[in-house]
Amino acid sequence: MTEPSESVSRESNRDIAIVRLIANTRKKSRPDNLIQIARLIRWLQKDLGSLKAVAEAIDLSTDQLWQFLSVERLCPEVQKLVEERTIDLVNIVHNMRNFDAKAQQIIAKEVIAGRLSGEDIRVLAPLQKSLPNLSVHELISRVQKSRDVRVYVAYFRVPPGFKDADALERRFAGIVGQPEIMSFTVEVQIGTLKLTPPGRKKLQEAAKERNLSLRKFVDAVVLE
């Protein structure tokens, strides 16, 4: 059963929905797609009276529940891909919610083709705010070029109110060495770090020591 049934009592439906949600939010291999999970969350929200009550019933935070509910903000074309499980990762769906319908469909094609990851999409939204005159194709191209093997370009988000770009550059210089930093800029809430190949290698080694992906390591340095 993926949705409450009219053939059993409300209490039984509630118990079944809670068990089903726990199964869908604790394992990587989920029995239901993200649209079915969102419907279960909404049914329980109505039954229990609030999203907070749902979170307490299945021992998750409301923020985690909102990530699953992000599917409601996708356009019908992308929702169909989610329903078919062609797109089935929570972080991808959650980060796609920030774009309009046309951009969502373009991003979805890149995801399906394996050219964009959830982490890439997370960078796209603030990049779009920082560079509003660029099309979504151009923004995607910028993110994809950050994987360039000759010049490594990393785009990263900085917290609201961030001011000390010089201190952050020194932090990166402490990891890779100042000569390996080709350029470093912070505009609005987006930073850009360009490294030489040796600089990228040093950054990768530092990320490996922390058991993090390169993207997550860059984010961690920013937030330290």
C-alpha positions, 0 to 999 in steps of 0.5 A: 500500500502506498496511500491510505485506504478507505477499507480500513480504519483511520487509526490503521491507515495512520499506522500504515502511513507512518511505517511506510514513511519510515521505510521510505526515509531511512533507506537508500532503496525506497519502495515508493517514488517521491510523489507518493512519499509527498502524498503520504506526508500530506495525508499524515499532516492532515490527520495529525494536524501539523507537519511538526507532528508528522516529523515527530511521528517518524523521527525526522526534522521538518526540514527533511520533510520539506525536502521530500515535499519539494516535488510539489514545486516541480512542473508537471513534465518533471513530476512525470519523470519523478513518478517514473523514477527517471529522476529519483534523488531527493537532493536533485528534486529539492534543488530544482524547486528554485527554477521556473518550469522551462529551466527545470526541464532543461536541468532535468535533461542534463541530469538524465544525461549524467551531465549534472549532479545534485551538488551542481544544481545546488550551485546553479540557483545562487549563480543565477541570482548573481548572473541574472543576464545569463541563460540557464544553458550558460549557467549550466555550462559554467558549472560543467566547465568547473570540471576542466582538467587544465584550470579547475574552477569551483563555484561556491555559496557564501553565507548571507552577510559574508564580508571577509573575502581576503580571509577566505582566500587565505584559508584556501591558500593555506591548503593549496599554496597562494601561487596555485590560486589563479583568481579568487572572487566573491560577488553577492553570495557566490564565490569563484576559485580558479586553481592550477592543476597542482592546486586542484591536486592539493585540494583533492588530497585535502578533501580525501583526508576529510573523506569528502567530495571536492565540492563538499570540501570546498563548502566545508572550507567556506563554512569553517 
